[in-house]
Amino acid sequence: MIYEILMYQLYENQGSDFHEIMISESLPLHKQWNIDVVYAANSLADSDNYILVRRFADSFAYKQVLSDFYDSAAWRSEVRNKIVSRIKLSTTVVLDETDFLKQMCG
């Protein structure tokens, strides 16, 4: 399994609106594309920071599914601008579950 961890620093006072858009529009779209969202929430430390964790079967699925998702008309015309316009800074971390567990468990 491949895990993608997206960490967003949002513009000031955007956390609540961002989460509402994620829950009502982005996550249903993820579901339509069979993207497994493991976690989506504002940070407990600062509501203008947001974490999105997605899981994929393998690296091929990770690349292909996201490419198709971000190229879709629904993302581009309906959701993209609402999401992207609220993000000040984005950081992405991608982990292979097997490699991660090997390192954690020795």
MMTF fields as JSON, N, C-alpha, C and O atoms, coordinates in Angstrom:
{
  "mmtfVersion": "1.0.0",
  "mmtfProducer": "UNKNOWN",
  "numBonds": 423,
  "numAtoms": 424,
  "numGroups": 106,
  "numChains": 1,
  "numModels": 1,
  "chainsPerModel": [1],
  "groupsPerChain": [106],
  "chainIdList": ["A"],
  "bondAtomList": [4, 2, 8, 6, 12, 10, 16, 14, 20, 18, 24, 22, 28, 26, 32, 30, 36, 34, 40, 38, 44, 42, 48, 46, 52, 50, 56, 54, 60, 58, 64, 62, 68, 66, 72, 70, 76, 74, 80, 78, 84, 82, 88, 86, 92, 90, 96, 94, 100, 98, 104, 102, 108, 106, 112, 110, 116, 114, 120, 118, 124, 122, 128, 126, 132, 130, 136, 134, 140, 138, 144, 142, 148, 146, 152, 150, 156, 154, 160, 158, 164, 162, 168, 166, 172, 170, 176, 174, 180, 178, 184, 182, 188, 186, 192, 190, 196, 194, 200, 198, 204, 202, 208, 206, 212, 210, 216, 214, 220, 218, 224, 222, 228, 226, 232, 230, 236, 234, 240, 238, 244, 242, 248, 246, 252, 250, 256, 254, 260, 258, 264, 262, 268, 266, 272, 270, 276, 274, 280, 278, 284, 282, 288, 286, 292, 290, 296, 294, 300, 298, 304, 302, 308, 306, 312, 310, 316, 314, 320, 318, 324, 322, 328, 326, 332, 330, 336, 334, 340, 338, 344, 342, 348, 346, 352, 350, 356, 354, 360, 358, 364, 362, 368, 366, 372, 370, 376, 374, 380, 378, 384, 382, 388, 386, 392, 390, 396, 394, 400, 398, 404, 402, 408, 406, 412, 410, 416, 414, 420, 418],
  "bondOrderList": [1, 1, 1, 1, 1, 1, 1, 1, 1, 1, 1, 1, 1, 1, 1, 1, 1, 1, 1, 1, 1, 1, 1, 1, 1, 1, 1, 1, 1, 1, 1, 1, 1, 1, 1, 1, 1, 1, 1, 1, 1, 1, 1, 1, 1, 1, 1, 1, 1, 1, 1, 1, 1, 1, 1, 1, 1, 1, 1, 1, 1, 1, 1, 1, 1, 1, 1, 1, 1, 1, 1, 1, 1, 1, 1, 1, 1, 1, 1, 1, 1, 1, 1, 1, 1, 1, 1, 1, 1, 1, 1, 1, 1, 1, 1, 1, 1, 1, 1, 1, 1, 1, 1, 1, 1],
  "groupList": [{"groupName": "MET", "atomNameList": ["N", "CA", "C", "O"], "elementList": ["N", "C", "C", "O"], "formalChargeList": [0, 0, 0, 0], "bondAtomList": [1, 0, 2, 1, 3, 2], "bondOrderList": [1, 1, 2], "singleLetterCode": "M", "chemCompType": "L-PEPTIDE LINKING"}, {"groupName": "ILE", "atomNameList": ["N", "CA", "C", "O"], "elementList": ["N", "C", "C", "O"], "formalChargeList": [0, 0, 0, 0], "bondAtomList": [1, 0, 2, 1, 3, 2], "bondOrderList": [1, 1, 2], "singleLetterCode": "I", "chemCompType": "L-PEPTIDE LINKING"}, {"groupName": "TYR", "atomNameList": ["N", "CA", "C", "O"], "elementList": ["N", "C", "C", "O"], "formalChargeList": [0, 0, 0, 0], "bondAtomList": [1, 0, 2, 1, 3, 2], "bondOrderList": [1, 1, 2], "singleLetterCode": "Y", "chemCompType": "L-PEPTIDE LINKING"}, {"groupName": "GLU", "atomNameList": ["N", "CA", "C", "O"], "elementList": ["N", "C", "C", "O"], "formalChargeList": [0, 0, 0, 0], "bondAtomList": [1, 0, 2, 1, 3, 2], "bondOrderList": [1, 1, 2], "singleLetterCode": "E", "chemCompType": "L-PEPTIDE LINKING"}, {"groupName": "LEU", "atomNameList": ["N", "CA", "C", "O"], "elementList": ["N", "C", "C", "O"], "formalChargeList": [0, 0, 0, 0], "bondAtomList": [1, 0, 2, 1, 3, 2], "bondOrderList": [1, 1, 2], "singleLetterCode": "L", "chemCompType": "L-PEPTIDE LINKING"}, {"groupName": "GLN", "atomNameList": ["N", "CA", "C", "O"], "elementList": ["N", "C", "C", "O"], "formalChargeList": [0, 0, 0, 0], "bondAtomList": [1, 0, 2, 1, 3, 2], "bondOrderList": [1, 1, 2], "singleLetterCode": "Q", "chemCompType": "L-PEPTIDE LINKING"}, {"groupName": "ASN", "atomNameList": ["N", "CA", "C", "O"], "elementList": ["N", "C", "C", "O"], "formalChargeList": [0, 0, 0, 0], "bondAtomList": [1, 0, 2, 1, 3, 2], "bondOrderList": [1, 1, 2], "singleLetterCode": "N", "chemCompType": "L-PEPTIDE LINKING"}, {"groupName": "GLY", "atomNameList": ["N", "CA", "C", "O"], "elementList": ["N", "C", "C", "O"], "formalChargeList": [0, 0, 0, 0], "bondAtomList": [1, 0, 2, 1, 3, 2], "bondOrderList": [1, 1, 2], "singleLetterCode": "G", "chemCompType": "PEPTIDE LINKING"}, {"groupName": "SER", "atomNameList": ["N", "CA", "C", "O"], "elementList": ["N", "C", "C", "O"], "formalChargeList": [0, 0, 0, 0], "bondAtomList": [1, 0, 2, 1, 3, 2], "bondOrderList": [1, 1, 2], "singleLetterCode": "S", "chemCompType": "L-PEPTIDE LINKING"}, {"groupName": "ASP", "atomNameList": ["N", "CA", "C", "O"], "elementList": ["N", "C", "C", "O"], "formalChargeList": [0, 0, 0, 0], "bondAtomList": [1, 0, 2, 1, 3, 2], "bondOrderList": [1, 1, 2], "singleLetterCode": "D", "chemCompType": "L-PEPTIDE LINKING"}, {"groupName": "PHE", "atomNameList": ["N", "CA", "C", "O"], "elementList": ["N", "C", "C", "O"], "formalChargeList": [0, 0, 0, 0], "bondAtomList": [1, 0, 2, 1, 3, 2], "bondOrderList": [1, 1, 2], "singleLetterCode": "F", "chemCompType": "L-PEPTIDE LINKING"}, {"groupName": "HIS", "atomNameList": ["N", "CA", "C", "O"], "elementList": ["N", "C", "C", "O"], "formalChargeList": [0, 0, 0, 0], "bondAtomList": [1, 0, 2, 1, 3, 2], "bondOrderList": [1, 1, 2], "singleLetterCode": "H", "chemCompType": "L-PEPTIDE LINKING"}, {"groupName": "PRO", "atomNameList": ["N", "CA", "C", "O"], "elementList": ["N", "C", "C", "O"], "formalChargeList": [0, 0, 0, 0], "bondAtomList": [1, 0, 2, 1, 3, 2], "bondOrderList": [1, 1, 2], "singleLetterCode": "P", "chemCompType": "L-PEPTIDE LINKING"}, {"groupName": "LYS", "atomNameList": ["N", "CA", "C", "O"], "elementList": ["N", "C", "C", "O"], "formalChargeList": [0, 0, 0, 0], "bondAtomList": [1, 0, 2, 1, 3, 2], "bondOrderList": [1, 1, 2], "singleLetterCode": "K", "chemCompType": "L-PEPTIDE LINKING"}, {"groupName": "TRP", "atomNameList": ["N", "CA", "C", "O"], "elementList": ["N", "C", "C", "O"], "formalChargeList": [0, 0, 0, 0], "bondAtomList": [1, 0, 2, 1, 3, 2], "bondOrderList": [1, 1, 2], "singleLetterCode": "W", "chemCompType": "L-PEPTIDE LINKING"}, {"groupName": "VAL", "atomNameList": ["N", "CA", "C", "O"], "elementList": ["N", "C", "C", "O"], "formalChargeList": [0, 0, 0, 0], "bondAtomList": [1, 0, 2, 1, 3, 2], "bondOrderList": [1, 1, 2], "singleLetterCode": "V", "chemCompType": "L-PEPTIDE LINKING"}, {"groupName": "ALA", "atomNameList": ["N", "CA", "C", "O"], "elementList": ["N", "C", "C", "O"], "formalChargeList": [0, 0, 0, 0], "bondAtomList": [1, 0, 2, 1, 3, 2], "bondOrderList": [1, 1, 2], "singleLetterCode": "A", "chemCompType": "L-PEPTIDE LINKING"}, {"groupName": "ARG", "atomNameList": ["N", "CA", "C", "O"], "elementList": ["N", "C", "C", "O"], "formalChargeList": [0, 0, 0, 0], "bondAtomList": [1, 0, 2, 1, 3, 2], "bondOrderList": [1, 1, 2], "singleLetterCode": "R", "chemCompType": "L-PEPTIDE LINKING"}, {"groupName": "THR", "atomNameList": ["N", "CA", "C", "O"], "elementList": ["N", "C", "C", "O"], "formalChargeList": [0, 0, 0, 0], "bondAtomList": [1, 0, 2, 1, 3, 2], "bondOrderList": [1, 1, 2], "singleLetterCode": "T", "chemCompType": "L-PEPTIDE LINKING"}, {"groupName": "CYS", "atomNameList": ["N", "CA", "C", "O"], "elementList": ["N", "C", "C", "O"], "formalChargeList": [0, 0, 0, 0], "bondAtomList": [1, 0, 2, 1, 3, 2], "bondOrderList": [1, 1, 2], "singleLetterCode": "C", "chemCompType": "L-PEPTIDE LINKING"}],
  "groupTypeList": [0, 1, 2, 3, 1, 4, 0, 2, 5, 4, 2, 3, 6, 5, 7, 8, 9, 10, 11, 3, 1, 0, 1, 8, 3, 8, 4, 12, 4, 11, 13, 5, 14, 6, 1, 9, 15, 15, 2, 16, 16, 6, 8, 4, 16, 9, 8, 9, 6, 2, 1, 4, 15, 17, 17, 10, 16, 9, 8, 10, 16, 2, 13, 5, 15, 4, 8, 9, 10, 2, 9, 8, 16, 16, 14, 17, 8, 3, 15, 17, 6, 13, 1, 15, 8, 17, 1, 13, 4, 8, 18, 18, 15, 15, 4, 9, 3, 18, 9, 10, 4, 13, 5, 0, 19, 7],
  "groupIdList": [1, 2, 3, 4, 5, 6, 7, 8, 9, 10, 11, 12, 13, 14, 15, 16, 17, 18, 19, 20, 21, 22, 23, 24, 25, 26, 27, 28, 29, 30, 31, 32, 33, 34, 35, 36, 37, 38, 39, 40, 41, 42, 43, 44, 45, 46, 47, 48, 49, 50, 51, 52, 53, 54, 55, 56, 57, 58, 59, 60, 61, 62, 63, 64, 65, 66, 67, 68, 69, 70, 71, 72, 73, 74, 75, 76, 77, 78, 79, 80, 81, 82, 83, 84, 85, 86, 87, 88, 89, 90, 91, 92, 93, 94, 95, 96, 97, 98, 99, 100, 101, 102, 103, 104, 105, 106],
  "secStructList": [7, 3, 3, 3, 3, 3, 3, 3, 3, 3, 7, 6, 6, 7, 2, 2, 2, 2, 2, 2, 2, 0, 0, 0, 0, 0, 2, 2, 2, 2, 2, 2, 6, 6, 7, 3, 3, 3, 3, 3, 3, 3, 7, 1, 1, 7, 6, 6, 3, 3, 3, 3, 3, 3, 3, 3, 1, 1, 2, 2, 2, 2, 2, 2, 2, 2, 2, 2, 2, 2, 2, 1, 2, 2, 0, 0, 0, 0, 0, 2, 2, 2, 2, 2, 6, 6, 3, 3, 3, 3, 3, 3, 3, 3, 3, 3, 2, 2, 2, 2, 2, 2, 2, 2, 2, 7],
  "xCoordList": [0.833, 0.0, 0.874, 1.944, 0.389, 1.041, 0.158, -1.05, 0.774, 0.062, 0.588, 1.796, -0.33, 0.026, -0.511, -1.698, 0.373, -0.003, 0.166, 1.274, -0.943, -0.93, -1.142, -2.095, -0.253, -0.36, -0.507, 0.356, -1.597, -1.9, -1.82, -2.396, -1.109, -1.194, -2.17, -1.909, -3.277, -4.325, -4.139, -3.451, -4.774, -4.792, -5.578, -6.432, -5.284, -5.86, -7.39, -8.053, -7.911, -9.356, -10.088, -11.279, -9.386, -9.994, -10.291, -10.926, -9.837, -9.94, -11.343, -11.569, -12.27, -13.647, -14.275, -14.877, -14.137, -14.683, -14.015, -14.678, -12.697, -11.96, -12.476, -12.72, -12.64, -13.114, -14.523, -14.815, -15.376, -16.734, -16.718, -17.478, -15.858, -15.739, -15.18, -15.626, -14.212, -13.662, -14.757, -14.907, -15.508, -16.538, -17.686, -18.143, -18.147, -19.351, -19.08, -19.963, -17.856, -17.602, -16.405, -16.514, -15.281, -14.068, -14.103, -13.787, -14.478, -14.489, -15.505, -15.196, -16.701, -17.594, -16.998, -17.201, -16.272, -15.617, -14.51, -14.343, -13.761, -12.755, -13.421, -12.908, -14.565, -15.27, -15.703, -15.613, -16.169, -16.568, -15.395, -15.595, -14.176, -12.982, -12.327, -11.213, -13.017, -12.516, -11.164, -10.302, -10.998, -9.796, -10.11, -11.058, -9.303, -9.499, -8.918, -7.701, -9.791, -9.364, -9.389, -10.442, -8.209, -8.05, -8.336, -8.871, -7.973, -8.117, -8.193, -7.446, -9.09, -9.208, -9.732, -10.881, -8.884, -9.3, -8.345, -7.199, -8.866, -8.015, -7.077, -7.421, -5.91, -4.96, -5.523, -6.169, -5.278, -5.696, -4.904, -5.399, -3.688, -2.826, -3.209, -3.016, -3.754, -4.077, -5.102, -4.802, -6.292, -7.365, -7.1, -7.807, -6.104, -5.723, -4.627, -4.003, -4.403, -3.574, -4.487, -5.345, -4.301, -5.197, -4.39, -3.331, -4.899, -4.217, -5.178, -6.329, -4.681, -5.437, -4.545, -3.434, -5.037, -4.268, -5.073, -6.236, -4.417, -5.061, -4.235, -3.011, -4.926, -4.268, -4.531, -5.634, -3.476, -3.548, -2.949, -2.089, -3.395, -2.939, -1.443, -0.764, -0.928, 0.49, 0.882, 0.045, 2.147, 2.617, 1.983, 1.755, 1.695, 1.023, -0.365, -0.734, -1.125, -2.466, -2.398, -3.223, -1.423, -1.234, -1.095, -1.786, -0.212, 0.038, -1.142, -1.558, -1.674, -2.731, -4.047, -4.679, -4.458, -5.742, -5.726, -6.686, -4.633, -4.575, -4.511, -5.094, -3.818, -3.772, -5.176, -5.587, -5.892, -7.258, -8.178, -8.995, -8.033, -8.848, -8.651, -9.619, -7.397, -7.109, -7.381, -7.519, -7.458, -7.813, -9.326, -9.793, -10.081, -11.529, -12.221, -11.792, -13.285, -14.067, -14.678, -14.747, -15.116, -15.727, -14.739, -15.095, -13.495, -12.484, -12.171, -12.181, -11.899, -11.45, -12.529, -12.223, -13.764, -14.807, -15.571, -16.153, -15.576, -16.444, -15.706, -16.147, -14.61, -14.018, -12.641, -12.311, -11.86, -10.454, -10.236, -9.482, -10.879, -10.638, -11.049, -10.389, -12.13, -12.579, -11.533, -11.359, -10.844, -9.815, -8.512, -7.98, -8.009, -6.681, -6.601, -5.555, -7.67, -7.646, -7.48, -7.154, -7.7, -7.584, -6.237, -5.949, -5.427, -4.15, -3.013, -2.775, -2.321, -1.146, 0.107, 0.943, 0.227, 1.397, 0.96, 0.144, 1.503, 1.164, 2.436, 3.409, 2.415, 3.525, 2.959, 1.926, 3.649, 3.208, 4.292, 5.463, 3.886, 4.776, 4.129, 2.941, 4.906, 4.395, 5.225, 6.454, 4.522, 5.184, 4.708, 3.528, 5.625, 5.289, 5.076, 5.966, 3.913, 3.575, 4.59, 4.971, 5.024, 5.959, 7.297, 7.835, 7.828, 9.091, 8.95, 9.849, 7.845, 7.599, 7.574, 8.211, 6.831, 6.729, 8.078, 8.398, 8.855, 10.183, 11.046, 11.732, 11.016, 11.812, 11.295, 12.077, 9.991, 9.388, 9.585, 9.778, 9.533, 9.589, 11.002, 11.238, 11.896, 13.291, 13.488, 14.6],
  "yCoordList": [-1.189, 0.0, 1.247, 1.286, 2.25, 3.551, 4.55, 4.616, 5.319, 6.369, 7.719, 7.945, 8.6, 9.974, 10.854, 10.814, 11.64, 12.553, 13.976, 14.414, 14.673, 16.064, 16.965, 16.795, 17.916, 18.877, 20.258, 20.713, 20.915, 22.221, 23.293, 23.144, 24.365, 25.566, 26.466, 26.868, 26.772, 27.548, 29.034, 29.424, 29.843, 31.267, 31.486, 30.678, 32.568, 32.849, 32.773, 33.305, 32.104, 31.957, 31.195, 31.416, 30.308, 29.514, 28.075, 27.328, 27.684, 26.29, 25.716, 24.609, 26.455, 25.96, 25.81, 24.779, 26.831, 26.759, 25.644, 24.91, 25.522, 24.496, 23.103, 22.273, 22.858, 21.547, 21.271, 20.153, 22.263, 22.09, 21.727, 20.863, 22.382, 22.067, 20.659, 19.92, 20.295, 18.941, 17.901, 16.954, 18.085, 17.104, 17.065, 15.986, 18.221, 18.257, 18.07, 17.627, 18.407, 18.347, 17.482, 16.629, 17.694, 16.983, 15.499, 14.651, 15.183, 13.77, 12.933, 11.795, 13.45, 12.671, 12.438, 11.378, 13.415, 13.239, 12.185, 11.365, 12.216, 11.172, 9.789, 8.842, 9.705, 8.422, 7.956, 6.769, 8.879, 8.521, 7.918, 7.057, 8.367, 7.882, 6.723, 6.315, 6.195, 5.08, 5.381, 4.508, 6.631, 7.016, 6.869, 7.464, 6.071, 5.781, 6.911, 7.031, 7.728, 8.799, 8.231, 7.884, 8.149, 7.571, 8.608, 8.284, 9.856, 10.912, 12.261, 12.52, 13.111, 14.471, 15.352, 15.218, 16.253, 17.089, 18.253, 18.244, 19.257, 20.359, 19.866, 18.966, 20.452, 20.127, 20.575, 21.618, 19.793, 20.179, 21.386, 22.147, 21.568, 22.66, 24.0, 25.05, 23.965, 25.2, 24.863, 24.115, 25.403, 25.046, 25.528, 25.123, 26.376, 26.79, 25.905, 26.255, 24.769, 23.703, 22.501, 22.225, 21.788, 20.701, 19.494, 19.63, 18.315, 17.076, 16.2, 15.998, 15.691, 14.751, 13.545, 13.679, 12.363, 11.131, 10.225, 9.915, 9.809, 8.924, 7.658, 7.678, 6.545, 5.237, 4.668, 4.771, 4.061, 3.475, 2.074, 1.776, 1.232, -0.162, -0.274, -1.1, 0.553, 0.493, 1.808, 2.696, 1.937, 3.196, 3.486, 4.645, 2.436, 2.648, 3.249, 4.224, 2.671, 3.178, 4.606, 5.446, 4.872, 6.216, 7.235, 8.253, 6.96, 7.897, 7.976, 9.069, 6.83, 6.8, 7.365, 8.179, 6.941, 7.391, 8.9, 9.595, 9.404, 10.842, 11.642, 12.723, 11.131, 11.804, 11.903, 12.967, 10.806, 10.792, 11.705, 12.44, 11.645, 12.462, 13.952, 14.691, 14.38, 15.804, 16.289, 17.491, 15.374, 15.735, 15.731, 16.162, 15.254, 15.125, 16.492, 17.456, 16.541, 17.77, 18.18, 19.369, 17.218, 17.523, 18.229, 19.2, 17.743, 18.398, 19.784, 20.768, 19.854, 21.115, 22.198, 23.37, 21.828, 22.849, 23.131, 24.206, 22.179, 22.342, 22.531, 23.32, 21.841, 21.789, 22.449, 23.073, 22.317, 22.718, 24.123, 24.3, 25.105, 26.483, 26.738, 27.492, 26.111, 26.28, 25.772, 26.34, 24.705, 24.112, 24.901, 25.385, 25.025, 25.603, 27.06, 27.496, 27.807, 29.228, 29.469, 30.581, 28.443, 28.583, 28.067, 28.211, 27.475, 26.881, 27.858, 28.325, 28.149, 29.023, 28.223, 28.661, 27.05, 26.192, 24.74, 24.385, 23.911, 22.49, 21.65, 21.93, 20.621, 19.676, 18.276, 17.935, 17.462, 16.095, 15.113, 15.282, 14.089, 12.993, 11.709, 11.481, 10.868, 9.593, 8.474, 8.476, 7.521, 6.42, 5.078, 4.901, 4.146, 2.757, 2.078, 2.09, 1.492, 0.891, -0.178, -0.246, -0.998, -2.068, -1.512, -1.969, -0.536, 0.072, 0.781, 0.721, 1.435, 2.145, 1.175, 1.409, 0.083, -0.904, -1.573, -1.847, -1.83, -2.425, -1.517, -1.986, -0.224, 0.72, 0.879, 1.003, 0.876, 1.062, -0.165, -0.046, -1.329, -2.573, -3.171, -4.184, -2.559, -3.03, -4.198, -4.717],
  "zCoordList": [0.0, 0.0, 0.0, 0.608, -0.693, -0.742, -0.001, -0.227, 0.88, 1.6, 1.148, 1.089, 0.834, 0.5, 1.626, 1.951, 2.208, 3.283, 2.746, 2.433, 2.649, 2.188, 3.39, 4.15, 3.552, 4.651, 4.038, 3.286, 4.364, 3.798, 4.875, 5.952, 4.583, 5.392, 4.64, 3.506, 5.269, 4.625, 4.92, 5.863, 4.084, 4.381, 5.671, 6.035, 6.344, 7.657, 7.64, 6.749, 8.638, 8.866, 7.752, 7.531, 7.06, 5.998, 6.423, 5.678, 7.613, 8.043, 8.045, 7.556, 8.584, 8.673, 7.289, 6.989, 6.447, 5.082, 4.287, 3.554, 4.436, 3.703, 4.07, 3.195, 5.37, 5.807, 5.266, 4.839, 5.284, 4.773, 3.283, 2.848, 2.506, 1.078, 0.894, 0.016, 1.715, 1.638, 1.881, 1.109, 2.947, 3.332, 2.322, 1.944, 1.888, 1.052, -0.445, -1.178, -0.91, -2.349, -2.736, -3.618, -2.091, -2.502, -2.134, -2.968, -0.915, -0.507, -1.289, -1.642, -1.571, -2.446, -3.838, -4.43, -4.355, -5.645, -5.55, -6.453, -4.452, -4.216, -4.235, -4.83, -3.573, -3.502, -4.893, -5.206, -5.72, -7.091, -7.868, -8.724, -7.573, -8.266, -7.511, -7.842, -6.497, -5.684, -5.038, -4.931, -4.611, -3.871, -2.394, -1.883, -1.72, -0.307, 0.541, 0.682, 1.098, 1.997, 3.414, 3.948, 3.999, 5.33, 6.414, 7.474, 6.133, 7.142, 6.441, 5.498, 6.901, 6.387, 7.512, 7.933, 7.997, 9.124, 9.334, 8.885, 10.037, 10.466, 11.559, 12.325, 11.624, 12.684, 14.034, 14.131, 15.052, 16.4, 16.9, 17.731, 16.406, 16.848, 16.224, 16.836, 14.999, 14.283, 13.208, 12.277, 13.328, 12.387, 10.963, 10.04, 10.767, 9.422, 8.837, 7.836, 9.462, 8.893, 8.699, 9.537, 7.594, 7.236, 6.795, 6.182, 7.111, 6.762, 5.964, 6.35, 4.854, 4.025, 3.782, 3.269, 4.154, 3.961, 3.035, 3.291, 1.945, 0.973, 0.823, 0.96, 0.535, 0.412, -0.979, -1.517, -1.551, -2.889, -2.863, -2.033, -3.756, -3.793, -4.059, -3.45, -4.968, -5.327, -5.986, -6.149, -6.365, -6.938, -8.294, -8.638, -9.066, -10.348, -10.128, -10.782, -9.213, -8.915, -8.393, -8.751, -7.558, -7.009, -8.144, -8.158, -9.076, -10.173, -11.144, -11.529, -11.534, -12.542, -12.031, -12.704, -10.851, -10.312, -10.073, -10.405, -9.496, -9.246, -10.539, -10.627, -11.529, -12.821, -13.419, -13.882, -13.405, -13.935, -13.11, -13.663, -11.793, -10.886, -11.167, -11.344, -11.206, -11.396, -12.819, -13.044, -13.774, -15.148, -15.379, -16.433, -14.413, -14.604, -14.662, -14.027, -15.429, -15.56, -14.228, -13.917, -13.449, -12.152, -11.234, -10.566, -11.198, -10.356, -10.904, -10.165, -12.18, -12.779, -12.774, -12.552, -13.012, -13.15, -11.864, -11.713, -10.939, -9.773, -8.457, -7.622, -8.249, -6.919, -6.836, -5.827, -7.864, -7.816, -7.26, -6.303, -7.842, -7.427, -5.974, -5.259, -5.55, -4.16, -3.172, -2.094, -3.547, -2.693, -2.81, -1.811, -4.02, -4.25, -3.801, -3.32, -3.948, -3.591, -2.095, -1.679, -1.29, 0.163, 0.704, 1.892, -0.163, 0.271, 0.042, -1.072, 1.129, 1.064, 0.727, -0.064, 1.333, 1.155, 1.257, 2.108, 0.393, 0.393, 0.448, -0.251, 1.286, 1.386, 1.211, 1.787, 0.405, 0.156, 0.568, 0.231, 1.297, 1.679, 1.185, 1.415, 0.506, -0.001, 0.628, 0.561, 1.239, 1.938, 1.409, 1.106, 1.302, 1.022, 2.371, 3.221, 2.568, 3.861, 4.273, 5.442, 3.343, 3.664, 4.147, 5.155, 3.433, 3.836, 5.178, 6.018, 5.369, 6.627, 7.804, 8.831, 7.641, 8.725, 9.017, 10.173, 7.984, 8.184, 9.043, 9.951, 8.764, 9.535, 10.951, 11.894, 11.1, 12.434, 13.324, 14.534, 12.711, 13.491, 13.526, 14.185, 12.841, 12.863, 11.975, 11.875]
}
